[in-house]
């Protein structure tokens, strides 16, 4: 745990609450002080939900610190049970309240004696895991809880459906384009003649979890959430899983072929090659665009990629293999799963960056001066400071990354959306020319602060005025070369004379 003013993945309790609020009729109770209870506002704003977020904060205040939390926590659990009539109540502390080291499992057991709903304590180490890891663990915990409950009650059905069926695992509230991806995956399964048995946890009822073993296989589209649940189902029932993210033309086809293999191993006789051919040639515009003159204009342009494992790895593959764009470096903030990421992108980029420090990412972007960035909202802000366009491909995200219109990133419609995102993320030559003629963002005063919190250089008024006269499409590079020259010469104040000296030093 560390103090930071920007985090790529939130604290563990956010992951637990994302899972709890994704299910139908599940209520989350957060044992937390004031200040940790922002989840409700965040989810209501970003997801544009019509209903209230089913999460209650059991506030830790001075009275609780004096008397202990048991009475208040138990009262909140029993009160919500009688008011909301949920099927399940999930209790989670936050990093702050975990410092109290209270026996919350005892609180849960006591509350369970007087509730109709099931009550569980999220089995998560809040000091050692982040939001994504906690979400994966909480989903697995709930799946195991209800599978074992059904087994004890004799209601667990392991008989496979008559026709091929799938569980889609890992789609959650507050996930990056998850709602759109869910709809697209359902369309794709329908095209493949596969029945969707359950989508988990988004919109699922905990009472339906006993039906999970009926599916022929599990599809886990995201590396971060769903893997533990799929592994449990594989261990318990021998259920195969497909873990290839169907993002981009090549990987979507590879995912479909993996599904074909899994089904045929279980006695089906399917051939999806004609569908892949039809979708690639006639439905998806991505394959056509990659051969068009527009895409050829992007060939060889430099880009950097950063995000979670799933989206950063997939975007690196798309840029390199499908569009001929040079990925200078690709990175992820999922440090706990760094080996997987390295394996996925090795050979597709010049350098691999593993960090959860946004200043390191910002400095790496400034160092290579790419033509475009594909990253999170943090990289978008970095791009604004460096005058480099950025396409947002992964969380952390903003309200604009929860579009009302249909914008999946997965499947064949996702390939079209990605083509638009990639093409529109590059500033092309004609656009630069028009900006110089008619004005635009280039007319703004140049940003001269460094990416780090502190900077060792200052620009004088006349130096900035001269810098602003330089055309926008090369201004950022001139600025960075001048600052590099100044540091090498031990100069702390950049004047017009220093700017000219730097220009002569690089032979410009």
Buried (B, 14 or more C-beta within 10 A) or exposed (E): EEEEEEBBBBBBBBBBBBBBBBBBBBBBBBBBBEEBBEBBEBBBEBBEEEEEBBBBBBBBEEEBEEEBBBEBBBEBBBEBBEEBEBBBBBBBBBBBBBEBEBEBEEBBEBBBEEBEBBBBBBBBEBEEBBBBBBBBBBBBBBBBBBBEBBEEEEEBEBEBBEEBBBBBBBBBBBBBBBBBBBBBBBBBBEBBEBBBBBBBBBBBBBBBBBBBBBBBBBBBBBBBBBBBBBBBBBEBBEBBBBBBBBBBBBBBBBBBBBBBEBBEEEEBEBEBEEBBEEBBEEBBBBBEBBEEEEBEBBEEBBBBBBBBBBBBBBBBBBBBBBBBBBBBBBBBBBEBBBEBBBEBBEEBBEEBBBBBEBBBBBBBBBEEBBBBBBBBBBBBBBBEBBBBBBBBBBBBBEEEBBEEEEBBBBBBBBBBBBBBBBBEBBBBEEEBEEBBEEEEEBEEEBEBEBBEEEEEBEBBEEBBEBBBEBEBBEBBBBBBBBBEBBEEEEBEEBBBEBBEBBBEBEEE
